Amino acid sequence: NDWINVGLCYPQGTTFTVIADIHNRLAKQTRKTGVFMRTTQMDKVNHSQLARGYYYWEEDTGLLFLKVKAHNEREQFAFCSAKGCERVKITAVIPKGSPPSNCMAQAYPRHAEMPVVDVPMPRKIPNARLQSPEHFLEVILESYSTRFFHIKEDFAFTEVNGKKMYQPEDGVQLTVIDGHDGKLVENKSFRNSILQGIPAQIDNYVSGLRDGSIVLITSKGRLLTRGPWTKVLERLGADKSIKLKDKMAFVGFKGSFHPDWIRMEVHSERAKIHQVLPIPVVHKLKL
């Protein structure tokens, strides 16, 4: 039920289209949830609902007013809810040749208001709670090619909390992280010749990993995109319908469940993932 009234400054003569949607970053899906209609009564802005909201455009001051309200509970330490990120999208058509808009002079004191709720500062967190094992792990994976005239070079790296590790040879590199405390366990590379000729090597390696392991995988060079070795990706949570390409970045997990943050990116030239993972990894029931 958190909400805020906002006033945005635009040049006179601007027209607007305002919609609300919810974006699931993991599934890469966006769903429209409502529209904002223009109203000639400013008080009506406060009567906005989920499916239909109102905005008030004050032409003489160049101020667009609307009420932004959250409708889903936010997950702890997350920016968005379990259902996705609630957004308000404003498309503004600004007249050609409009000068820069500056509403400050005309907005006050006309729209000066006192806060309707006196919200106290949050209580100080005791030192004992600051030592909680719960934290986040920032990971960056990138596989890409560079060209200089006719010369082509392939690169791949994995970065964990600022520590960057380049992949030394063509094939795939697995970076294993303990999902209980976020500590780096090891890096392991498998050349394409191994993936093609002895795929049991990578299969046995993953089988020997401890349950609860986060497994980050990058590819370098021309990846072997088919074969028995790809079953390893499915065991770590990859969607088997995805067709591999030369460049791959994959954030997977070995365990009895598959977290919703598992992600794979594939491309012929560049694949990149920049993600923040919760530590420790725990099984959460989907709403």
Buried (B, 14 or more C-beta within 10 A) or exposed (E): EEEEBEBBBBBBEBEBEBBBBBBBBEEEEBEEBBEBEEBEEBEBBEEBEEEEBBBBBBEEBBBBBBBBBEBBEBEEEEEBBBBBBBBBEBEEEEEEEEEEBEBEEBBEEEBEEEEEEEEEEEEEEEEEEEEEEEEBBEBBBBBBBEEEEEEEEBBBBBBBEEEEBEBEEBBBBBBBBBBBEBEBBEBBBBBBEBBBEEBEBBBEBBEEBEEBBBBBBBBBBEBBBEEEBBBBBEBBBBEEEBEBBBBBBBBBBBBEEBBEBBBBBBBEEBBBBEBEBBBEBEEEEEE
